[in-house]
Amino acid sequence: MTIRASLFDLDSTLYPASLGFQHLLDMRIMVYMSELLGVPIDEARTIRRGYFSTYGTTLRGLQIHHQVDTEEFLAYVHDLPFDEYLQPDAELGVLLGQLQGEKAIFTNSPIEHTNKVLSHLGIADHFNHIFDIRFQEFNPKPDIVGYQQALAILGVQGSEAVMIEDTLKNLATARHLGMMTIYIADAPPDDNEHPADSVVSDIYQAIQAVIERQRV
């Protein structure tokens, strides 16, 4: 079927992981956890990995196990120097303009962070929908409910949508729903049974793949 809606992850998807912006965000999370739990950074890192693997986000683990102040956490970890890392991306804007159908951000980040990233990249006008962590009621990707609600709002079936992501487990849910899946990574996954229809090295190749699919 024709692709009528494109869902994009945000961090390390719309901009390359090599910029180090996501790493800075990760460090903010570990510093917050270190102070909250009273443990060294290395221990905070280990706990964070466990929460991320189990719950999809560090925040969800902190909510469940430590009754963290959610808004305080979000404000602290997303207090970042956007100007130092993100600049307007004219090429990305041109490609998004060529992409047909609905374009939406589907992210485990909050909308405040999302809006800042889109603004600094100069591409905010291309997206009519932002499905953030609050939209998902803090049950993050890869939980299927958020995907189903996003597709319902976009008015499309899974087979009419594409998901572009840098995290394989989030693509697994998308594929389960019949979506086209594109994985952005420096190298193909080791597992040949991965849930990505295509593996590309950057967002430009990902969008071009969708444009070509829409021309068929």
C-alpha positions in Angstrom: 0.0 0.0 0.0 1.0 3.6 -0.5 2.9 5.3 2.4 0.5 8.0 3.7 2.2 8.8 7.0 5.8 8.9 8.2 6.7 8.7 11.9 10.1 9.9 12.9 12.0 9.3 16.1 13.8 12.5 17.3 17.2 12.2 19.0 20.0 10.6 17.0 17.5 10.2 14.1 16.8 13.6 12.8 20.4 14.6 13.5 23.4 12.2 13.6 24.5 10.5 16.8 28.1 11.6 16.0 27.2 15.2 17.1 27.3 14.0 20.7 24.1 15.7 21.7 22.4 12.5 22.7 25.5 11.6 24.8 25.2 14.9 26.6 21.5 14.1 27.4 22.5 10.7 28.6 25.1 12.3 30.9 22.5 14.6 32.4 20.3 11.6 33.2 23.2 9.8 34.9 24.1 12.9 37.0 20.5 13.3 38.0 20.3 9.6 39.0 23.6 9.8 40.9 22.3 12.7 43.0 18.8 11.2 43.4 19.9 7.8 44.5 23.2 8.8 46.2 25.3 6.5 44.1 28.5 7.0 42.0 28.1 7.8 38.3 29.2 4.3 37.2 26.5 2.7 39.4 23.9 5.1 38.0 24.9 4.2 34.5 24.4 0.5 35.3 21.0 1.1 36.9 20.0 3.3 33.9 20.9 0.6 31.4 18.7 -1.9 33.3 15.7 0.5 33.4 16.1 1.5 29.7 16.2 -2.2 28.7 13.3 -3.2 30.9 11.0 -0.2 30.6 11.9 1.6 27.4 13.1 4.8 29.2 15.1 5.6 32.3 12.3 7.8 33.5 9.8 4.9 33.5 12.1 2.9 35.8 12.6 5.9 38.1 8.8 6.4 38.3 8.2 2.8 39.2 11.0 2.2 41.6 11.8 5.6 43.1 8.6 7.8 42.7 10.7 10.4 40.9 9.3 13.9 40.4 8.6 13.5 36.7 8.5 17.2 35.7 11.7 18.0 37.7 13.5 15.1 36.0 12.4 16.2 32.5 13.4 19.8 33.1 16.8 18.9 34.5 17.9 16.4 31.9 16.7 18.5 28.9 18.4 21.7 30.0 20.9 21.5 27.2 23.0 23.9 25.1 21.0 23.3 21.8 22.8 26.2 20.0 26.2 24.5 20.4 25.1 21.2 18.8 22.2 21.8 16.4 22.1 24.1 13.4 19.5 24.6 10.6 19.6 21.7 8.1 18.5 23.0 4.7 19.0 19.6 3.0 16.8 17.9 5.5 14.1 20.5 5.0 14.2 20.0 1.2 13.7 16.3 1.6 10.9 16.6 4.1 9.2 18.9 1.6 9.3 16.2 -1.0 7.8 13.6 1.3 4.1 13.1 0.7 1.5 12.5 3.4 1.4 13.2 7.1 4.7 13.7 8.9 4.9 13.2 12.7 7.4 13.0 15.4 7.0 9.9 17.7 9.5 10.3 20.6 10.0 9.3 24.2 11.2 12.8 24.8 8.9 15.6 26.1 7.3 18.1 23.7 9.4 21.0 25.0 12.6 19.2 24.0 11.1 18.1 20.7 10.1 21.7 19.8 13.6 23.0 20.5 15.3 20.3 18.4 12.9 20.9 15.5 13.4 24.7 15.8 17.2 24.5 15.9 17.2 22.2 12.8 14.8 24.6 11.1 12.2 21.9 10.2 9.4 22.5 12.7 6.9 23.6 9.9 7.1 20.1 8.3 5.4 18.3 11.2 1.7 18.5 12.0 1.8 16.1 14.9 4.1 15.4 17.8 3.5 12.3 19.8 5.7 12.7 22.9 6.2 10.9 26.2 3.1 12.6 27.7 1.0 11.6 24.8 2.0 8.0 25.6 1.1 8.6 29.3 4.7 7.8 30.1 4.4 4.2 28.7 7.1 4.7 26.2 8.0 3.0 22.9 8.1 0.1 22.3 4.8 -0.2 24.2 2.2 -0.8 21.4 -0.5 1.5 22.8 1.3 4.7 21.8 1.8 3.4 18.2 -1.9 2.4 17.9 -3.1 5.8 19.2 -0.7 7.6 16.8 -1.9 5.7 13.8 -5.5 6.3 14.8 -4.9 10.1 15.0 -3.1 10.1 11.7 -6.0 8.1 10.2 -3.9 5.4 8.6 -3.4 1.7 8.9 0.0 0.3 9.9 0.6 -0.8 6.3 0.2 2.8 5.2 2.9 4.1 7.5 6.6 4.1 7.9 8.7 4.3 11.2 12.2 5.8 11.0 14.2 5.0 14.2 17.7 4.5 15.6 16.5 1.9 18.1 15.7 -1.6 16.9 13.3 -2.6 19.7 11.1 0.3 18.8 11.0 -0.8 15.2 9.9 -4.3 16.3 6.5 -2.9 17.5 6.2 -0.9 14.3 6.8 -4.0 12.1 4.3 -6.0 14.2 1.7 -3.4 13.2 2.6 -3.8 9.5 4.6 -0.6 9.2 7.5 -0.1 6.9 10.6 0.1 9.2 13.8 2.0 8.5 16.8 1.7 10.9 19.4 4.4 11.1 22.8 3.0 12.2 26.5 3.2 11.5 26.5 -0.5 10.6 24.0 -3.2 10.0 22.8 -5.2 13.1 24.5 -8.4 13.9 21.2 -10.2 14.1 19.9 -11.1 10.7 16.4 -11.4 12.2 16.2 -7.7 13.0 12.9 -5.9 12.5 14.1 -3.3 9.9 13.1 -3.4 6.3 16.0 -1.1 5.5 19.2 -0.1 7.2 20.6 3.3 6.3 23.4 5.5 7.7 21.5 8.8 8.0 18.2 10.5 7.9 18.7 11.7 4.3 18.9 8.1 3.0 15.9 7.2 5.1 13.7 9.9 3.7 14.9 9.2 0.2 13.9 5.5 0.6 10.3 6.6 1.6 10.1 9.0 -1.3 11.1 6.3 -3.7 8.5 3.9 -2.2 5.8 6.6 -2.7 6.7 6.9 -6.4 6.0 3.2 -7.1 
